[in-house]
Structure formats: C-alpha cells, structure tokens
Amino acid sequence: MNKESKANHSIHPIIDGRWSPRAYSSNPIEKEKLQSIFEAGRWAPSAFNEQPWRFNLGQKGDETYNKILETLVPWNQQWAGEAPVLVLNCAKKTHARNGKPNVTFKYDLGQAVALMCVEAVNQGLISHQMSGFDPEKAAQLLEIPDDYQAVSVTAFGYYGDVKALPQDMAETEIKARERVATETFVFSIFGQASDLI
Ligand SMILES: Cc1cc2nc3c(=O)[nH]c(=O)nc-3n(C[C@H](O)[C@H](O)[C@H](O)COP(=O)(O)O)c2cc1C
C-alpha cells in the first residue's frame, strides 16, 4: 500500500515513500536486500565516527527472532510477529576513545536506523520502528553487555494484507499520515516561526 506524505515541498520519492505499516507478508527478505539495509546503516554519520550502533538480527524461525519478539509489548507482538525480520537496535553508552559517557549514543543509533529504513524503501521493503519493548528483558535474553543499551526494535519485510490485521489496526493502517506544520518547529528565535516557512 502506498501512503505518500503529501509533502508541502519537494522531497526525495524514497523519503516520501517511507511509512510504518503493520500488515506484513510472510515472504522472507532476500539476503542481498538485508545486507544492503545494514550497509546503509554502516554509512551513517556518528560523533567521532565511533559508530556506536550494534544490531541483533532475528530472522523468522531463529532463536534471536523469538527472543526479540518476546520482549515486545503485547500490542506490538500482535502485528510484528508476522514480519520476517526483527532487529534489536542497541548502542554503546561510552566512548571507545576514552571511556567517558557518549551523550550522542542514541542520536547516532537513530541516524543509522533512519538510513536503514530509507534503504528498505529503496529495496522495495517496509519497516516499522518500535520503542514498545522491554529493554531489560532484551539485555538479559540477548546477553547485551552493561556498556550497551537496547533502545528500540525495527521490523522489516514486505507489505502484506491489511485485511489480516485486527480491526483497530486496520483502521489506523489506511488513515492518511499526519504531521504538525513546519512553522511549529522551525524558528528564528525559539518559538517564533522562521521567515523561510
Ligand atoms: C522511536 C520510535 C518508536 C516507535 N514505537 C512504536 C511502537 O512501539 N509501536 C508502534 O506500533 N509504532 C511505533 N512507532 C511508529 C510511529 O508510531 C510512527 O513512525 C509514527 O506514527 C509516524 O508514522 P509514519 O512512520 O507512518 O510516518 C515508533 C516510531 C519510532 C521512531
């Protein structure tokens, strides 16, 4: 299903084409496409180029997939359990260079995940990020070291059948995507809309 953004200004069709569906097909993702997704994350920028992101890749049927699925809140389990791939997104909390806290570890991870989701569109795939999961349970089940934090989970796959979703989810799935107006977040002085907008 196509849910373009109806953007006010010209943006790249791949950015326009990204959205967060819940209706996943059971089709697996080809190995090369999955490799491209992680390659896109690899080329994300990061503070001091430390690349603090770490990913646990779960593919349907394997132990990692089942463990990631187990950490999701029941609402997310309902739909995400159909996706062929679940990725646990983690990052290193301290700098590799000096051991001090890395204040941008989640920021850097988010950039990698965003590029992975954009690359997914390029590969004809869909993605859906989730913070509705239990990070402590994830750390325990997937043996995440203390210096790393599990931050979110991403589902990847092919688009499926909206009719297979529970009714409340199916209704959300077909609703137009919404965003606040640009003047509410692009300022000259904070709180005053920029002349650009
Ligand atoms: C960090 C983050 C956490 C999210 N957590 C959840 C979640 O737990 N469950 C869910 O169904 N969607 C989740 N979403 C998806 C958002 O609800 C979705 O991106 C937002 O409504 C905008 O819709 P769009 O991506 O289709 O444009 C999350 C997205 C992000 C970036």
The ligand as a MOL file (V3000), in Angstrom:
LIG
                    3D

  0  0  0     0  0            999 V3000
M  V30 BEGIN CTAB
M  V30 COUNTS 31 33 0 0 0
M  V30 BEGIN ATOM
M  V30 1 C 11.4240 5.5710 18.2730 0
M  V30 2 C 10.0920 5.1090 17.7180 0
M  V30 3 C 9.2840 4.2840 18.4910 0
M  V30 4 C 8.0700 3.7970 17.9780 0
M  V30 5 N 7.3650 2.8780 18.7140 0
M  V30 6 C 6.2950 2.2690 18.1640 0
M  V30 7 C 5.6790 1.1650 18.8180 0
M  V30 8 O 6.1080 0.7010 19.8730 0
M  V30 9 N 4.5980 0.5900 18.2040 0
M  V30 10 C 4.0970 1.0410 17.0170 0
M  V30 11 O 3.1210 0.4590 16.5320 0
M  V30 12 N 4.6970 2.0690 16.3520 0
M  V30 13 C 5.7810 2.6880 16.8810 0
M  V30 14 N 6.4300 3.6860 16.1940 0
M  V30 15 C 5.9370 4.1330 14.8820 0
M  V30 16 C 5.3610 5.5370 14.9500 0
M  V30 17 O 4.0980 5.4970 15.5910 0
M  V30 18 C 5.2590 6.1170 13.5160 0
M  V30 19 O 6.5550 6.2760 12.9910 0
M  V30 20 C 4.5600 7.4580 13.5120 0
M  V30 21 O 3.1960 7.3060 13.8810 0
M  V30 22 C 4.6040 8.1400 12.1640 0
M  V30 23 O 4.0650 7.3170 11.1780 0
M  V30 24 P 4.8620 7.0050 9.8370 0
M  V30 25 O 6.1940 6.3930 10.2220 0
M  V30 26 O 3.9730 6.0200 9.0890 0
M  V30 27 O 5.0470 8.2940 9.0950 0
M  V30 28 C 7.6310 4.1960 16.6840 0
M  V30 29 C 8.4580 5.0420 15.9170 0
M  V30 30 C 9.6750 5.4700 16.4110 0
M  V30 31 C 10.5670 6.3340 15.5390 0
M  V30 END ATOM
M  V30 BEGIN BOND
M  V30 1 1 1 2
M  V30 2 1 2 3
M  V30 3 2 2 30
M  V30 4 2 3 4
M  V30 5 1 4 5
M  V30 6 1 4 28
M  V30 7 2 5 6
M  V30 8 1 6 7
M  V30 9 1 6 13
M  V30 10 2 7 8
M  V30 11 1 7 9
M  V30 12 1 9 10
M  V30 13 2 10 11
M  V30 14 1 10 12
M  V30 15 2 12 13
M  V30 16 1 13 14
M  V30 17 1 14 15
M  V30 18 1 14 28
M  V30 19 1 15 16
M  V30 20 1 16 17
M  V30 21 1 16 18
M  V30 22 1 18 19
M  V30 23 1 18 20
M  V30 24 1 20 21
M  V30 25 1 20 22
M  V30 26 1 22 23
M  V30 27 1 23 24
M  V30 28 2 24 25
M  V30 29 1 24 26
M  V30 30 1 24 27
M  V30 31 2 28 29
M  V30 32 1 29 30
M  V30 33 1 30 31
M  V30 END BOND
M  V30 END CTAB
M  END
